[in-house]
Amino acid sequence: MINWLSIADTLPEEYKPVFLIKFADHSISEADIGYLVTSDDGKEQGFFMDNDEKILKLHARHSWAYINENNLEVPDLPDNQLEPFVNQFLDRLRLFDEKFRRIAFWMIKSGKGLYPLDFYISGIINRSLSLIYGFETLIKSSNFVSAAHLVRPHLDNFLRLNAVWLTENPHDFAFRVWKGEQVGNLKDRDGNLMRDRYLKDKATERYPWMKNVYDETSGFVHFSNKHIKNATSLITREDEDVLQTFLGKTDNNVSNEHKIEAIIGMIETCNAINDAVFGWIDTKRIKG
């Protein structure tokens, strides 16, 4: 469930994008999107959320919620007490099914028309929705090895979205990819080929956590020690250390902590995608 907060009780941070609903019983499918601003004289606050740069008065909406999910940390508890939190974090990841759809709606509606970048971003969002659904399905099916594999292409979604803003002409770049050119064969405004590792390094400048997620999840994409350790473990039996190998299609000794960390990686990537898409929405609203 979206954590709606009453505007009468509290306000969001300025310039942080939020969903806004007019009535308490409205859902995210009816939400506007904007951010809190203060007048130049500091006497009045409102929400910027339309194409004409008009400021919506505070009392014109009932509640708000940040477009991103915050407070993403693994609880400091023994692993056997973390199982309920796996489902709680999955519920938060699932919210992006609604969030992405609503943000895409406002992206299409904002400005004075459609651009190649709108269709590029639509492809990013569509792929993200599929990956989120697949990831959740696999986690619930006790197939962590396959679920963790999907964190990497989800991160790839953001890296290729972020690549847009590294180019001299984002719409030309989006159109060229649409026609079939590979992102890795195209150059940014400084003449650098936008290979995966380069895109990762550029994204890490803003999101330091991405380097670790990229490196860790790449170990699931290509066969690595992660797959060996998932199948083989050292146990003690009758005062002897024994190597035990597990062969099967479901989880083997996967901790709840690792599951939650993977889910958080998915959520943080969703947050980064949200930030980028909202930035484009804001640009369309201001420039048309």
C-alpha positions as CSV (number, residue, x, y, z in Angstrom):
1,M,0.0,0.0,0.0
2,I,1.1,3.5,-0.8
3,N,1.9,5.5,2.4
4,W,-0.2,8.6,1.8
5,L,0.4,11.5,4.1
6,S,-2.1,14.3,4.7
7,I,-1.1,17.7,3.4
8,A,-2.8,19.2,6.4
9,D,-0.5,17.3,8.7
10,T,2.9,17.4,7.0
11,L,4.6,18.5,3.7
12,P,7.3,16.9,1.6
13,E,10.7,18.3,1.1
14,E,10.9,21.0,-1.5
15,Y,11.6,19.9,-5.1
16,K,11.3,16.2,-4.3
17,P,8.8,14.6,-6.7
18,V,5.6,13.4,-5.1
19,F,2.3,11.8,-6.1
20,L,-0.7,14.0,-5.1
21,I,-4.3,12.9,-4.7
22,K,-7.4,15.1,-4.4
23,F,-9.5,12.9,-2.1
24,A,-8.6,10.5,0.6
25,D,-10.1,7.5,-1.2
26,H,-8.2,8.1,-4.4
27,S,-5.5,5.6,-5.6
28,I,-2.2,6.1,-7.4
29,S,-4.0,5.6,-10.7
30,E,-5.7,8.9,-10.1
31,A,-2.7,10.8,-8.8
32,D,-1.1,13.9,-10.1
33,I,2.7,14.3,-9.9
34,G,4.7,17.4,-8.9
35,Y,6.9,18.9,-6.2
36,L,6.6,21.5,-3.5
37,V,7.9,25.0,-4.1
38,T,7.9,28.3,-2.2
39,S,7.3,31.7,-3.6
40,D,10.2,34.1,-4.0
41,D,9.0,36.2,-1.0
42,G,8.8,33.0,1.1
43,K,5.2,33.7,2.1
44,E,3.4,31.0,0.0
45,Q,3.9,27.4,-0.8
46,G,2.3,25.2,-3.5
47,F,2.9,22.4,-5.9
48,F,4.3,22.8,-9.4
49,M,2.6,20.2,-11.6
50,D,1.3,21.5,-14.9
51,N,2.5,22.7,-18.3
52,D,1.7,26.4,-17.7
53,E,4.1,26.9,-14.7
54,K,1.1,27.6,-12.5
55,I,1.4,26.7,-8.8
56,L,-1.3,24.5,-7.3
57,K,-2.4,25.7,-3.9
58,L,-1.8,23.3,-1.0
59,H,-5.4,22.8,0.0
60,A,-6.3,21.8,-3.6
61,R,-5.0,18.3,-2.8
62,H,-5.6,16.0,0.1
63,S,-2.5,13.8,0.4
64,W,0.9,13.1,-1.0
65,A,3.5,10.3,-1.2
66,Y,7.1,10.3,-2.5
67,I,7.5,8.7,-5.9
68,N,10.5,6.8,-4.5
69,E,10.7,4.2,-1.7
70,N,12.9,5.3,1.2
71,N,14.4,3.8,4.3
72,L,15.8,0.7,2.5
73,E,17.9,-1.2,5.0
74,V,18.1,-4.8,6.1
75,P,16.8,-5.0,9.7
76,D,19.5,-5.8,12.2
77,L,18.0,-9.1,13.3
78,P,19.0,-12.8,13.3
79,D,18.4,-14.3,9.8
80,N,15.6,-16.6,11.1
81,Q,13.6,-13.5,12.1
82,L,14.0,-11.8,8.7
83,E,11.6,-14.0,6.8
84,P,8.5,-11.7,7.2
85,F,10.6,-8.8,5.9
86,V,11.2,-10.6,2.6
87,N,7.5,-10.3,1.8
88,Q,7.3,-6.7,3.1
89,F,10.1,-5.6,0.8
90,L,8.5,-7.5,-2.1
91,D,5.3,-5.6,-1.4
92,R,7.3,-2.3,-1.7
93,L,8.9,-3.5,-5.0
94,R,5.5,-4.4,-6.3
95,L,4.3,-0.8,-5.8
96,F,6.4,0.2,-8.8
97,D,4.0,-1.6,-11.1
98,E,1.5,1.2,-10.2
99,K,4.1,3.9,-9.9
100,F,5.8,3.3,-13.3
101,R,2.4,3.2,-15.0
102,R,1.3,6.5,-13.5
103,I,4.7,8.2,-14.2
104,A,4.5,7.0,-17.8
105,F,1.0,8.5,-18.1
106,W,2.3,11.9,-17.0
107,M,5.3,11.6,-19.3
108,I,3.0,11.2,-22.3
109,K,0.6,13.8,-21.1
110,S,3.2,16.5,-20.2
111,G,4.5,19.1,-22.6
112,K,3.1,19.9,-26.1
113,G,3.8,16.6,-27.9
114,L,5.7,13.4,-28.1
115,Y,9.4,12.9,-28.8
116,P,11.6,9.9,-29.6
117,L,12.7,10.0,-26.0
118,D,9.1,9.3,-24.8
119,F,9.1,6.0,-26.8
120,Y,12.6,5.1,-25.6
121,I,11.6,5.6,-22.0
122,S,8.3,3.6,-22.6
123,G,10.5,0.7,-23.7
124,I,12.6,1.0,-20.5
125,I,9.5,1.1,-18.3
126,N,7.9,-1.8,-20.1
127,R,11.0,-4.0,-19.7
128,S,11.2,-2.9,-16.0
129,L,7.6,-4.0,-15.3
130,S,8.4,-7.4,-16.8
131,L,11.6,-7.8,-14.9
132,I,10.0,-6.9,-11.6
133,Y,7.2,-9.4,-12.1
134,G,9.7,-12.1,-13.1
135,F,11.9,-11.3,-10.1
136,E,9.0,-11.5,-7.6
137,T,7.7,-14.7,-9.1
138,L,11.1,-16.4,-8.8
139,I,11.7,-15.2,-5.3
140,K,8.3,-16.6,-4.3
141,S,9.1,-19.9,-6.1
142,S,12.3,-20.3,-4.0
143,N,14.5,-19.8,-7.0
144,F,16.9,-17.1,-5.8
145,V,19.6,-18.0,-8.3
146,S,17.4,-17.1,-11.2
147,A,15.8,-14.1,-9.4
148,A,19.3,-12.6,-8.7
149,H,20.1,-13.0,-12.3
150,L,17.3,-10.4,-13.1
151,V,18.8,-7.7,-10.9
152,R,21.6,-7.1,-13.5
153,P,19.3,-6.5,-16.5
154,H,17.1,-4.3,-14.4
155,L,20.2,-2.2,-13.5
156,D,21.1,-2.3,-17.2
157,N,17.7,-0.6,-17.8
158,F,18.8,2.4,-15.8
159,L,22.3,2.5,-17.3
160,R,20.8,2.8,-20.7
161,L,18.3,5.3,-19.6
162,N,21.0,7.4,-18.0
163,A,23.0,7.1,-21.2
164,V,20.4,9.4,-22.8
165,W,21.6,12.4,-20.8
166,L,25.3,11.7,-21.6
167,T,24.7,12.4,-25.3
168,E,24.7,15.6,-27.3
169,N,21.2,15.0,-28.7
170,P,19.0,12.7,-26.6
171,H,16.2,12.5,-29.2
172,D,18.6,11.6,-32.0
173,F,20.2,9.0,-29.7
174,A,16.8,7.5,-28.8
175,F,15.8,7.4,-32.5
176,R,19.0,5.6,-33.5
177,V,18.5,3.0,-30.8
178,W,14.9,2.6,-31.9
179,K,16.2,1.9,-35.5
180,G,18.4,-0.9,-34.2
181,E,21.8,0.6,-33.3
182,Q,23.5,-0.7,-30.2
183,V,24.0,1.6,-27.3
184,G,27.5,0.3,-26.8
185,N,28.4,1.5,-30.4
186,L,27.2,5.0,-29.8
187,K,29.3,7.8,-28.3
188,D,28.5,10.3,-25.5
189,R,29.0,14.1,-25.9
190,D,32.7,13.7,-25.0
191,G,33.4,11.0,-27.7
192,N,33.4,8.0,-25.3
193,L,31.8,4.8,-26.5
194,M,29.0,3.9,-24.1
195,R,30.0,0.4,-23.2
196,D,28.5,-1.2,-20.1
197,R,31.4,-0.6,-17.8
198,Y,31.6,3.1,-18.9
199,L,27.9,3.5,-18.3
200,K,28.3,1.9,-14.9
201,D,31.1,4.2,-13.9
202,K,29.1,7.3,-15.0
203,A,26.0,6.2,-13.1
204,T,28.2,5.5,-10.0
205,E,29.1,9.1,-9.9
206,R,25.6,9.9,-8.7
207,Y,24.6,6.5,-7.2
208,P,27.7,5.1,-5.5
209,W,25.9,1.8,-4.5
210,M,25.5,0.9,-8.2
211,K,29.1,-0.3,-8.5
212,N,28.7,-2.9,-5.9
213,V,25.3,-4.1,-7.2
214,Y,26.7,-4.2,-10.8
215,D,29.7,-6.2,-9.8
216,E,27.8,-8.6,-7.5
217,T,25.0,-9.3,-9.9
218,S,27.3,-9.8,-12.8
219,G,28.5,-12.9,-10.9
220,F,25.0,-14.3,-11.3
221,V,24.8,-13.5,-15.0
222,H,28.0,-15.4,-15.8
223,F,28.9,-18.7,-14.1
224,S,30.9,-18.0,-11.1
225,N,31.8,-19.0,-7.5
226,K,28.3,-17.8,-6.5
227,H,26.8,-20.7,-8.3
228,I,29.3,-23.2,-6.9
229,K,28.7,-21.9,-3.3
230,N,24.9,-22.2,-3.8
231,A,25.3,-25.9,-4.7
232,T,28.1,-26.9,-2.3
233,S,28.6,-26.0,1.4
234,L,30.8,-27.1,4.2
235,I,29.0,-28.7,7.1
236,T,30.2,-30.4,10.3
237,R,28.9,-34.0,10.9
238,E,30.0,-36.1,13.8
239,D,33.0,-33.9,14.5
240,E,34.1,-34.0,10.8
241,D,34.0,-31.3,8.2
242,V,32.1,-32.5,5.2
243,L,31.5,-30.9,1.8
244,Q,27.9,-31.4,0.8
245,T,26.6,-30.8,-2.7
246,F,23.0,-30.0,-3.4
247,L,21.4,-30.6,-6.8
248,G,18.0,-29.1,-7.4
249,K,15.9,-26.4,-8.9
250,T,15.0,-24.5,-5.7
251,D,17.0,-22.5,-3.1
252,N,19.7,-24.2,-1.1
253,N,20.9,-22.3,2.0
254,V,20.0,-18.9,0.7
255,S,19.7,-16.5,3.6
256,N,16.8,-14.1,4.1
257,E,19.4,-11.3,4.3
258,H,20.6,-12.1,0.8
259,K,17.1,-12.1,-0.5
260,I,16.3,-8.8,1.0
261,E,19.5,-7.3,-0.3
262,A,18.6,-8.4,-3.8
263,I,15.1,-6.9,-3.4
264,I,16.5,-3.6,-2.2
265,G,18.8,-3.6,-5.3
266,M,15.7,-3.9,-7.4
267,I,13.9,-1.1,-5.5
268,E,16.9,1.3,-5.6
269,T,17.2,0.8,-9.3
270,C,13.4,1.6,-9.6
271,N,14.1,4.7,-7.6
272,A,16.9,5.8,-10.0
273,I,14.6,5.1,-13.0
274,N,11.9,7.2,-11.4
275,D,14.3,10.1,-10.8
276,A,15.4,10.1,-14.5
277,V,11.9,9.8,-15.9
278,F,10.6,12.6,-13.6
279,G,13.4,14.8,-14.7
280,W,12.2,14.4,-18.3
281,I,8.6,15.1,-17.3
282,D,9.8,18.3,-15.6
283,T,11.7,19.3,-18.7
284,K,8.7,18.7,-20.9
285,R,6.5,20.8,-18.5
286,I,8.9,23.7,-18.5
287,K,10.1,23.7,-22.1
288,G,7.1,22.2,-23.8
